[in-house]
Amino acid sequence: MAEEKSWVLTDVGANVWKESLFLGHDDLGVPDCTVSKTRLQGGLRSGVDLVEVTNAELSFSILPTRGMGLWKASCRGIPVGWESPVKGPVHPKWVDEGDRGGLGWLKGFDECIVRCGLDSNGSPGEDVIVDNNGNRVAVDLTLHGKIANLPAHYLEVRSDPGSGSVSVVGEVDESSLFLPGLRLRSTVSTTPRSNRLTVRDTVTNLRTTPSELELVYHCNFGRPFLGAGSRMLAAVLEVAPRDARAVEGIGETDTYLPPTPGYVEQVYFYDLAEGASGRTLVALRNASGDRAVVLRFNKRELPHFTQWKNTVGLSDGYVTGLEPGTNYPNLKGFEREKGRVIVLPPGESYQCRLELEVCTGRDQVAAVEDEVAQIQGGRRPAIHKSPHGKYSPV
């Protein structure tokens, strides 16, 4: 059996860094696959490293400079992602997370999949911590945490000719003196002529004392999957609106409007049903039923799901977010009270897996719909008509 191959592109500890690289299928030993690395220049993207992977069916780009986020993808020429008003990818040096009352994270937001965390995520606001003198003090947390604006200190390309897989591995540290020390090790992989990629993440507590962890995968999709009459497919046990604005659409959470200038976002919190071994999925299906983008994950790893509807005008960022997570993106204090903030013991790790699949035909979409129905099992979801204290502050 052919041996695995490896190319280290960045290793800060060993003083290794490659600005550019191209690996064809002969280099990788895997047919139909290529991997390239470049450094972008010009505008807000100057200095951003970009790794692009293709498998003859699916292509996608990873941003080591931005927390190993997935920037764009396409399958059979169909774009996967969204058109943000932010023309990125944006180098983190241009993102002031504390700007606009803690909303500065949005200045760099244009990825298809971006992680929110690791120490905190959700709405900006006040939290209480124990400082380096042992005192309880109030601190301001910014929107969605820091991991998306931190660069990888280690980056590697791997291929396994035996199994026919190609992977990009990156490590990103979110750490500081007297503060939590967390390391994300992310492996993004695919196989030849597949319509699927897999993200395997491990978050490790680097400290000798416990550290808290919050992690949400903010998965964002626009056209051509999002449009008038598009539907979210999911096996739902329970759903609640986040706030009064979301109450207005509680009877239509699974459907979407066309681009609507002036639309104000609506957010819904879900408890999803699970199939065998905790597996579940959500999908965004277009109105004609011939295209869908699917997220597969394990509810035992990512137990909470959030839907963000932002069907504003096209130039304002027409998008929906399908967001599996370890918590709901509320204020951290509220999530802590509800027991949804993970506490990692010293040296311990938390693992989770997320799969992105693109359906480009009616038969594929119909199969996903059948899978959702099987997990639902005929159960009627509980639909809360107003914010519920289980899910959000009321």
C-alpha positions in Angstrom: 0.0 0.0 0.0 1.3 3.5 -0.9 2.6 5.5 2.0 1.0 8.7 3.2 2.6 11.9 2.0 3.1 15.2 3.9 4.1 18.8 3.1 4.6 21.3 5.9 3.8 24.8 4.8 4.0 26.6 8.1 5.6 25.6 11.4 6.4 28.6 13.6 8.3 26.4 16.1 10.6 25.1 13.4 10.8 28.4 11.5 9.2 26.9 8.4 7.1 28.9 6.0 6.2 28.5 2.3 4.6 31.4 0.6 3.3 29.4 -2.4 3.0 25.7 -3.4 1.2 23.7 -6.0 0.6 19.9 -5.7 -0.9 18.1 -8.6 -2.4 14.6 -8.6 1.0 13.0 -9.4 2.5 14.8 -6.4 -0.4 13.8 -4.1 -0.7 10.3 -5.4 -4.4 10.8 -5.5 -6.2 11.1 -8.9 -8.2 14.2 -9.8 -7.0 16.2 -6.8 -4.9 19.3 -6.5 -3.8 21.6 -3.7 -2.3 25.1 -4.0 -1.2 27.7 -1.5 -0.9 31.4 -2.3 -0.6 34.7 -0.4 -3.2 37.3 -1.5 -2.3 40.9 -2.2 -4.2 44.1 -2.6 -6.8 45.9 -0.4 -8.0 44.4 2.8 -6.8 40.9 1.7 -3.1 41.8 1.6 -1.1 39.1 3.5 -4.0 36.6 3.8 -2.8 33.0 3.0 -5.2 31.0 0.8 -5.2 27.2 0.4 -7.3 25.8 -2.5 -8.3 22.2 -2.8 -10.0 20.6 -5.8 -11.2 17.0 -6.4 -12.6 17.4 -10.0 -16.1 17.7 -8.6 -15.8 20.0 -5.6 -13.4 22.9 -4.9 -13.0 24.9 -1.7 -10.6 27.4 -0.2 -9.3 27.5 3.4 -8.0 30.6 5.2 -5.1 29.7 7.6 -4.8 33.5 8.4 -8.4 33.5 9.5 -8.7 30.7 12.0 -8.8 27.9 9.3 -12.2 29.2 8.1 -13.7 27.9 4.8 -14.0 30.9 2.5 -15.6 29.8 -0.7 -16.6 26.5 -2.4 -18.1 25.4 -5.7 -19.5 22.1 -6.9 -19.8 21.4 -10.6 -19.5 25.1 -11.1 -22.2 26.0 -8.6 -21.0 28.5 -6.1 -21.3 27.6 -2.4 -21.2 30.5 0.1 -22.6 34.0 -0.1 -21.9 37.6 -1.3 -21.0 39.6 1.7 -20.8 43.5 1.6 -17.3 42.8 3.0 -15.0 42.1 0.0 -12.6 39.8 1.6 -11.0 37.7 2.8 -10.0 40.4 5.3 -6.7 40.3 7.1 -7.3 40.3 10.8 -5.2 43.4 11.3 -8.1 45.4 9.8 -10.7 43.9 12.2 -11.2 45.8 15.5 -13.4 43.4 17.4 -14.3 46.1 19.9 -15.7 48.5 17.3 -19.3 49.5 17.3 -20.0 48.3 20.8 -18.3 44.9 20.2 -19.7 44.3 16.7 -16.3 44.8 14.9 -16.1 41.1 14.1 -18.6 41.8 11.2 -15.9 43.8 9.4 -14.2 40.6 8.4 -17.2 38.4 8.0 -17.6 36.9 4.5 -16.7 33.2 4.9 -18.9 30.2 4.0 -18.0 28.5 7.3 -16.5 30.5 10.1 -16.0 29.3 13.7 -17.3 31.4 16.5 -15.4 30.8 19.8 -13.3 29.4 21.3 -13.5 31.0 24.8 -16.7 32.8 24.0 -19.2 33.5 21.2 -22.6 35.0 20.7 -23.8 38.5 21.4 -21.4 41.1 22.7 -21.9 42.0 26.4 -20.5 41.8 29.9 -19.2 38.7 31.6 -17.6 38.1 35.0 -14.2 36.4 35.3 -11.6 35.8 38.0 -8.6 38.0 37.2 -4.9 37.3 37.8 -5.2 38.6 41.4 -8.1 36.3 42.2 -10.7 39.0 42.0 -14.1 38.7 40.2 -14.2 41.5 37.6 -16.5 42.5 34.8 -15.1 42.2 31.2 -16.7 43.1 27.8 -17.0 40.2 25.4 -17.2 41.0 21.7 -19.3 39.3 19.0 -18.5 35.7 18.3 -15.1 35.5 19.9 -11.6 35.6 18.6 -10.7 32.4 16.8 -11.8 33.6 13.3 -9.2 36.4 13.5 -6.2 34.4 14.6 -3.7 32.9 12.2 -2.5 29.3 12.1 1.0 28.7 13.5 1.1 25.2 11.9 -0.1 24.3 8.4 0.3 21.0 6.6 -1.0 19.2 3.5 -1.4 15.4 3.7 -2.4 12.8 1.1 -3.2 9.2 1.6 -2.9 7.4 -1.8 -4.2 4.2 -0.1 -7.5 5.6 1.0 -7.6 8.3 -1.7 -8.0 11.2 0.7 -6.4 14.7 0.7 -6.3 16.8 3.8 -5.3 20.2 5.0 -4.3 20.4 8.7 -3.9 23.6 10.7 -3.4 24.6 14.3 -4.5 27.9 15.8 -4.0 29.0 19.4 -6.3 31.3 21.3 -4.2 31.9 24.4 -2.8 34.7 26.7 -1.2 35.0 30.0 -3.8 34.7 32.8 -6.5 33.9 30.3 -7.8 30.6 28.8 -5.4 28.7 26.6 -7.1 26.8 23.8 -5.7 25.1 20.7 -7.8 24.3 17.6 -6.4 21.5 15.5 -8.5 21.4 12.3 -8.3 18.8 9.5 -10.3 19.5 6.3 -10.4 16.5 3.9 -12.0 15.3 0.7 -11.7 12.4 -1.8 -11.6 12.4 -5.6 -14.9 13.3 -7.4 -16.8 13.7 -4.2 -19.5 16.3 -3.5 -18.5 16.3 0.2 -15.8 17.7 2.5 -15.2 16.9 6.1 -14.0 19.1 8.9 -12.6 17.3 12.0 -11.7 19.6 14.8 -10.0 19.0 18.1 -9.9 21.8 20.8 -7.4 21.2 23.6 -7.0 23.0 26.9 -3.3 24.0 27.0 -3.4 25.2 30.6 -2.9 23.4 33.9 -6.3 24.7 35.1 -9.8 24.2 33.6 -10.8 26.3 30.6 -14.3 27.1 29.2 -15.2 26.4 25.6 -17.9 27.7 23.3 -17.9 26.7 19.6 -20.5 27.5 16.9 -20.0 26.7 13.2 -21.5 29.7 11.5 -22.3 28.2 8.1 -23.5 30.8 5.6 -25.3 30.3 2.3 -26.8 32.7 -0.3 -27.7 32.2 -3.9 -28.3 29.9 -5.8 -29.4 27.8 -2.8 -31.2 30.7 -1.0 -34.0 32.4 -2.8 -37.8 33.0 -2.7 -39.4 29.7 -1.6 -36.2 28.0 -0.5 -36.6 25.7 2.5 -34.6 24.6 5.4 -34.8 20.9 5.9 -34.3 19.5 9.4 -35.8 17.0 11.8 -37.1 19.3 14.6 -38.2 18.4 18.1 -38.5 22.0 19.4 -38.0 25.5 18.1 -38.2 28.9 19.8 -37.7 32.5 18.6 -34.8 34.5 20.0 -36.7 37.7 20.4 -39.8 39.7 19.5 -38.7 40.2 15.9 -38.3 36.5 15.4 -41.8 35.9 16.8 -43.1 37.6 13.7 -42.0 34.7 11.5 -42.4 31.8 13.9 -44.9 30.0 11.6 -42.6 30.2 8.6 -39.2 29.3 10.1 -38.4 26.8 7.4 -39.1 29.0 4.4 -37.3 32.1 3.0 -38.2 35.4 1.3 -36.6 36.8 -1.8 -34.1 39.7 -1.3 -36.0 42.2 0.8 -34.4 45.6 1.4 -34.9 46.7 5.0 -35.4 43.2 6.3 -34.4 42.8 10.0 -32.7 39.6 10.9 -34.6 36.7 12.6 -33.0 34.1 14.7 -34.4 30.7 15.9 -33.1 28.2 18.4 -33.7 24.5 17.8 -33.5 21.1 19.4 -33.1 18.6 16.6 -33.9 15.0 16.4 -31.1 12.5 16.0 -30.7 9.2 14.1 -28.4 6.3 14.7 -25.4 7.1 17.0 -26.5 10.7 17.3 -26.2 11.6 13.6 -28.4 14.4 12.2 -28.4 16.9 9.4 -29.8 20.2 8.2 -30.1 21.3 4.6 -31.0 24.4 2.5 -33.0 23.4 -0.5 -33.8 25.8 -3.4 -37.4 26.3 -4.4 -37.3 24.0 -7.5 -35.9 21.1 -5.5 -32.9 20.4 -7.7 -30.1 21.9 -5.5 -29.3 21.7 -1.8 -26.4 22.2 0.5 -26.3 19.8 3.4 -24.6 19.9 6.8 -24.1 16.6 8.6 -23.0 16.4 12.3 -23.4 14.5 15.5 -25.8 15.9 18.0 -23.7 14.4 20.8 -20.8 16.6 19.7 -22.8 19.6 18.5 -26.1 19.4 20.4 -27.5 22.9 19.7 -28.6 24.4 16.4 -29.3 28.0 15.5 -30.9 29.4 12.3 -30.1 33.0 11.2 -32.3 34.5 8.5 -31.0 37.7 6.9 -32.8 38.0 3.6 -32.0 41.6 3.0 -31.2 43.2 -0.3 -28.5 41.5 -2.4 -25.9 44.2 -2.0 -26.6 44.2 1.8 -25.7 40.6 2.3 -28.5 38.2 1.4 -27.8 35.1 3.5 -28.9 32.5 5.9 -26.8 30.9 8.6 -27.2 27.3 9.6 -25.3 27.0 12.8 -24.5 23.8 14.7 -22.8 24.4 18.0 -21.9 23.4 21.5 -24.1 26.2 22.7 -26.5 28.8 21.4 -25.0 32.2 20.5 -26.4 34.1 23.5 -24.4 36.0 26.1 -21.9 33.7 27.7 -23.3 34.3 31.2 -26.7 33.0 30.1 -25.3 30.0 28.4 -23.2 29.2 31.5 -26.3 29.3 33.7 -28.0 26.8 31.3 -25.1 24.4 31.5 -24.2 24.8 27.9 -20.6 26.1 28.3 -18.1 23.2 28.2 -15.4 23.1 30.9 -12.3 21.4 29.7 -10.0 19.9 32.4 -6.3 20.6 32.1 -4.8 19.0 29.0 -8.2 17.5 27.9 -9.7 17.9 24.4 -13.1 18.2 22.8 -13.7 16.7 19.3 -16.3 17.3 16.7 -16.9 16.6 13.0 -18.9 18.6 10.4 -19.6 17.5 6.9 -20.6 19.8 4.0 -22.3 18.1 1.1 -23.6 19.7 -2.1 -26.6 18.2 -4.0 -26.9 19.1 -7.7 -29.8 17.0 -8.8 -33.4 16.2 -7.9 -32.6 12.6 -6.9 -29.9 13.7 -4.5 -32.2 16.3 -3.0 -35.1 13.9 -2.7 -32.8 11.4 -0.9 -31.9 14.1 1.7 -35.6 14.9 2.2 -36.3 11.2 2.8 -33.4 11.1 5.3 -34.8 14.0 7.2 -38.2 12.5 7.3 -36.8 9.2 8.6 -35.1 11.0 11.5 -38.2 13.0 12.2 -40.1 9.7 12.5 -43.5 11.4 12.3 -43.0 13.4 15.5 -44.7 16.8 15.6 -42.3 19.6 16.7 -43.0 21.8 19.7 -43.2 25.3 18.3 -42.9 28.1 20.9 -44.8 31.2 20.0 -42.6 33.5 22.1 -39.0 33.5 23.5 -38.6 30.6 25.9 -36.3 30.8 29.0 -34.8 27.5 28.0 -33.2 29.0 24.9 -32.8 32.7 25.4 -33.2 35.5 28.0 -36.9 36.5 28.3 
